[in-house]
Amino acid sequence: MTTVGFFVLAAFVGLIAFGAMRLTPVYLNYFKIVGVIEGVFEEFDGQNASRAVIRTSLSRRFDIESVSVITYRDVTVTAVDGGLEVAAVYDHPAPFIGNISFTVHFDKSVVVRR
């Protein structure tokens, strides 16, 4: 491998590593949100919980986990057959280089049975 080839390869590997460093906090925040939603599921599944009780639990859990990407109001709680669906659907942009950025779409939902 020549010196020029080595520098090209190093630049390519460096760009990939930099992209991974920019996306790591995005996925860590997503894992916090997944933990909150699954915690609500574990707490209220089969307990005949109301929307208000689930919203209160979401608010408390979002504060404890320090979720800052979305708020508990961005999580939808809708009635479905057999229970309530708790869903967090959002896009999280992450700047990369200059005017280039990544946009990651997340969609996590659970059905809390009555």
C-alpha positions in Angstrom: 0.0 0.0 0.0 1.4 3.4 -0.9 1.3 6.4 1.3 -1.4 8.1 -0.8 -3.5 4.9 -0.6 -3.0 4.8 3.2 -4.2 8.4 3.6 -7.3 7.8 1.4 -8.1 4.7 3.5 -7.5 6.6 6.8 -9.8 9.4 5.6 -12.5 7.0 4.7 -12.3 5.1 8.0 -12.2 8.5 9.8 -15.4 9.6 8.2 -17.2 6.4 9.1 -15.9 6.7 12.7 -17.0 10.4 12.9 -20.5 9.4 11.6 -20.7 6.7 14.3 -19.7 9.2 17.0 -22.4 11.6 15.8 -25.1 8.9 15.8 -24.3 7.3 19.1 -26.1 10.0 21.3 -29.1 9.7 19.0 -29.5 6.0 19.6 -28.7 6.4 23.4 -31.7 8.8 23.6 -33.9 6.3 21.7 -32.9 3.6 24.2 -34.0 5.9 27.0 -37.4 6.4 25.3 -37.8 2.6 24.7 -37.1 2.1 28.4 -39.8 4.6 29.4 -42.4 3.1 27.1 -41.6 -0.5 28.1 -41.6 0.5 31.8 -45.2 1.9 31.3 -46.1 -1.4 29.7 -44.7 -3.4 32.5 -46.4 -1.2 35.1 -49.9 -1.1 33.7 -50.3 -4.2 31.5 -53.5 -5.9 32.6 -54.3 -3.2 35.3 -57.1 -1.4 33.5 -55.2 1.9 33.5 -56.7 5.1 32.1 -55.0 7.6 29.7 -54.5 10.1 32.5 -52.7 7.5 34.7 -50.4 6.5 31.8 -49.7 10.2 30.9 -48.7 10.8 34.6 -46.4 7.9 34.5 -44.9 9.0 31.2 -44.3 12.5 32.6 -42.6 11.1 35.7 -40.5 8.6 33.8 -39.4 11.3 31.2 -38.2 13.5 34.1 -36.3 10.6 35.8 -34.6 9.5 32.6 -33.8 13.1 31.5 -35.3 12.6 28.0 -34.8 15.8 26.1 -35.4 14.9 22.5 -39.2 14.7 22.8 -41.5 15.4 25.6 -44.1 13.1 27.2 -46.8 15.1 25.3 -45.3 13.9 22.0 -46.1 10.3 23.0 -49.5 9.3 21.8 -51.9 7.3 23.9 -54.8 6.0 21.8 -57.6 3.5 22.4 -57.3 0.3 20.4 -59.1 -3.1 20.7 -58.2 -4.6 24.0 -56.4 -1.6 25.6 -54.4 1.5 25.0 -51.5 2.0 22.5 -48.6 4.0 23.7 -46.5 5.2 20.8 -43.5 7.4 20.3 -42.9 8.3 16.6 -40.4 11.0 15.9 -37.4 12.0 13.7 -34.1 13.0 15.2 -31.7 15.0 13.1 -27.9 14.8 13.8 -25.5 17.2 12.1 -22.6 15.5 10.3 -20.3 17.8 8.3 -21.2 21.3 7.1 -24.7 21.2 5.7 -24.8 17.4 5.6 -26.8 15.8 8.4 -28.4 12.4 9.3 -32.1 12.1 10.0 -33.1 9.0 11.9 -36.7 8.0 12.1 -37.9 6.1 15.3 -41.2 4.3 15.9 -41.8 2.5 19.1 -45.2 1.4 20.4 -46.7 -1.0 22.8 -50.3 -2.0 23.6 -51.2 -1.8 27.3 -53.9 -4.4 27.7 -56.9 -3.7 30.0 
